[in-house]
Amino acid sequence: MTIWEKISALLAEGVETLSSWLRTGEPEQQVAFTIGVIALGAKMAKADGVVSQAEITAFKQVFTVRDEELPNVARVFNLAKQDVAGYDAYARRLARLFKAKPEVLETVLDGLFHISKADNVVHPAELEYLHSVAEIFGISDECFSRIKARHLIEDMNPYLVLGIGPEASNTEIKDWYRKLVREIHPDKLVANGMPEEAVDLAGKSLATINAAYDEISRERRL
């Protein structure tokens, strides 16, 4: 049974709102992760009052699924959009579930940023939403700025992407880069039993971090 079949079976049990399920359900981590992120993604797309086709497309890019499983994804997405509960109910559920795995929560925020920039305009309400989710997740302002830099800075500043100042020594930059890679490497998520969606998001983030480090390495001849 695929994760989407499990989610479909859960909904078939008569769950009227995802928020009520989040408050009372105790599913396996993979199902909880996927439903939680879909719900936050749906509410992210609606944060500026309009759900654009570009945002829906970006959502599908974040969640790579087979064509036959798209109806189950759409069902969860639409249910989350219609749910009267605020996004904080979903964010708190994920924060509790992955309290000991902050790299998973950072990966979720990366995916939300990807959706927010899909229509080439990040509305102030969307940015406020993202920052609020980060606070619920326990993500520091420094880390939030680093993730934001991966997505919203037109001319990528590699130091901002890594979250380290240009005054740092070569050794400090190397050590910091290695620390980031260890924290966000997809293999770590696989070892922790995370679903394919989390691993894919981590891979996208790692590629951006690698590109930033490569640029600094060329500049400094590391």
C-alpha positions in Angstrom: 0.0 0.0 0.0 1.4 3.4 -1.0 1.4 6.3 1.3 -1.3 7.9 -0.8 -3.5 4.8 -0.5 -3.0 4.9 3.3 -4.1 8.6 3.3 -7.1 7.8 1.1 -8.1 5.0 3.5 -7.8 7.3 6.4 -10.1 9.9 4.7 -12.5 7.1 3.8 -13.0 6.4 7.5 -15.1 9.6 7.7 -12.6 12.2 8.8 -14.4 15.4 8.2 -11.5 17.8 8.7 -7.8 17.2 8.7 -7.4 19.4 11.8 -9.6 17.1 13.9 -7.6 14.2 12.8 -4.3 16.0 13.7 -5.6 16.6 17.2 -6.7 13.0 17.8 -5.0 10.7 15.4 -1.8 8.9 16.0 -0.7 7.7 12.6 2.7 6.6 11.5 5.3 9.3 10.9 5.3 9.1 7.1 1.5 9.6 6.9 1.5 12.4 9.5 4.4 14.2 7.7 2.7 14.0 4.3 -0.7 15.2 5.4 0.8 17.9 7.6 2.9 19.3 4.7 0.1 19.1 2.2 -2.1 21.0 4.6 0.5 23.7 5.2 1.1 23.8 1.4 -2.5 24.3 0.7 -2.8 27.1 3.2 0.4 28.6 1.9 -1.1 28.9 -1.5 -4.1 30.6 0.0 -2.2 33.0 2.3 -2.5 35.9 -0.1 -6.2 35.2 -0.8 -5.7 33.7 -4.2 -4.6 30.2 -5.1 -2.9 30.5 -8.5 -2.4 27.8 -11.1 1.4 28.4 -10.8 1.2 27.7 -7.0 -0.8 24.5 -7.7 1.8 23.4 -10.2 4.6 24.2 -7.7 2.8 22.1 -5.1 2.8 19.2 -7.5 6.5 19.7 -8.1 7.2 19.5 -4.4 5.1 16.3 -4.1 6.2 14.0 -6.9 3.4 11.4 -7.2 2.2 9.0 -9.9 -0.7 10.1 -12.1 -3.0 7.5 -10.6 -2.4 8.9 -7.1 -3.1 12.5 -7.9 -6.8 12.2 -6.9 -5.8 11.3 -3.4 -3.4 14.3 -3.3 -6.0 16.6 -4.6 -8.5 15.4 -2.1 -6.2 16.2 0.9 -5.2 19.5 -0.7 -8.8 20.6 -1.2 -9.9 19.5 2.2 -7.0 21.5 3.8 -8.1 24.6 1.9 -11.7 24.3 3.1 -10.8 23.4 6.7 -11.8 26.2 9.1 -8.8 25.5 11.3 -5.8 27.8 11.1 -2.5 26.7 9.7 -1.1 26.7 13.2 -2.9 23.5 14.1 -0.9 21.7 11.3 2.3 23.4 12.1 2.2 22.5 15.8 1.4 18.9 15.0 4.5 18.7 12.8 6.6 20.6 15.4 5.6 18.1 18.1 6.1 15.1 15.8 9.6 16.1 14.6 10.8 18.0 17.7 14.0 15.8 17.8 14.5 16.1 14.0 14.8 19.9 13.2 16.2 19.1 9.8 12.8 17.7 8.7 11.1 20.9 9.8 13.6 23.0 7.9 12.9 20.9 4.8 9.2 21.5 5.2 9.8 25.3 5.2 11.9 25.0 2.1 9.0 23.4 0.3 6.6 26.1 1.4 9.0 28.8 0.1 9.0 26.9 -3.2 5.2 27.2 -3.4 5.2 30.8 -2.4 7.5 32.0 -5.2 5.8 30.0 -7.9 3.9 32.9 -9.3 7.0 35.1 -9.2 5.5 37.3 -6.6 5.9 36.6 -2.9 3.1 38.5 -1.2 3.9 40.1 2.2 1.1 37.9 3.7 2.8 34.8 2.4 6.2 35.9 3.9 4.4 36.6 7.2 2.8 33.2 7.0 6.2 31.5 6.4 7.8 33.4 9.3 5.0 32.4 11.6 5.3 28.7 10.6 9.1 28.9 11.3 8.5 30.3 14.8 6.0 27.5 15.5 8.6 25.0 14.3 11.2 26.5 16.6 13.4 27.7 13.6 15.6 30.6 14.6 15.5 33.9 12.7 19.1 33.2 11.5 18.0 29.9 10.0 14.9 31.4 8.5 17.0 34.1 6.8 19.2 31.4 5.4 16.3 29.4 4.0 14.7 32.6 2.7 18.0 33.5 0.9 17.8 30.3 -1.1 14.6 31.3 -2.7 14.0 35.1 -2.7 17.3 36.8 -3.5 17.4 37.4 -7.2 21.2 37.6 -7.4 22.1 34.8 -5.0 24.5 35.9 -2.3 26.3 32.6 -1.4 27.2 33.8 2.1 23.6 34.5 2.9 22.6 31.1 1.5 25.0 29.4 3.8 24.2 31.7 6.7 27.7 32.8 7.4 29.4 36.2 7.1 32.0 37.0 4.4 34.5 37.8 7.2 34.6 34.1 8.2 37.9 32.3 7.7 38.3 29.6 5.1 38.4 27.0 7.9 35.2 28.3 9.4 33.4 28.3 6.1 34.5 24.7 5.4 33.4 23.6 8.8 30.0 25.4 8.6 29.3 24.0 5.1 30.0 20.4 6.3 27.7 20.9 9.2 24.9 22.1 6.9 25.4 19.1 4.6 25.3 16.7 7.5 22.1 18.2 8.8 20.2 18.3 5.5 21.6 15.4 3.6 18.9 13.2 2.1 20.6 10.0 3.3 20.0 11.2 6.9 16.3 11.5 6.2 16.2 8.1 4.5 17.9 6.6 7.6 15.2 8.3 9.8 12.5 6.7 7.8 11.2 9.9 6.2 8.9 9.7 3.1 10.1 10.3 -0.4 8.7 13.9 -0.3 11.0 14.9 2.5 14.0 13.3 0.8 13.2 15.1 -2.5 12.9 18.5 -0.7 16.2 17.9 1.1 17.9 17.1 -2.2 16.7 20.4 -3.7 18.0 22.4 -0.7 21.3 20.6 -0.7 21.8 21.4 -4.4 21.4 25.1 -3.6 23.8 24.9 -0.6 26.4 23.1 -2.8 26.1 25.8 -5.5 26.7 28.5 -2.9 29.7 26.8 -1.5 31.1 26.1 -4.9 30.9 29.9 -5.7 32.7 30.8 -2.5 35.3 28.1 -3.2 36.1 29.5 -6.6 36.2 33.0 -5.2 38.6 32.0 -2.4 40.4 29.2 -4.3 39.6 26.7 -1.5 
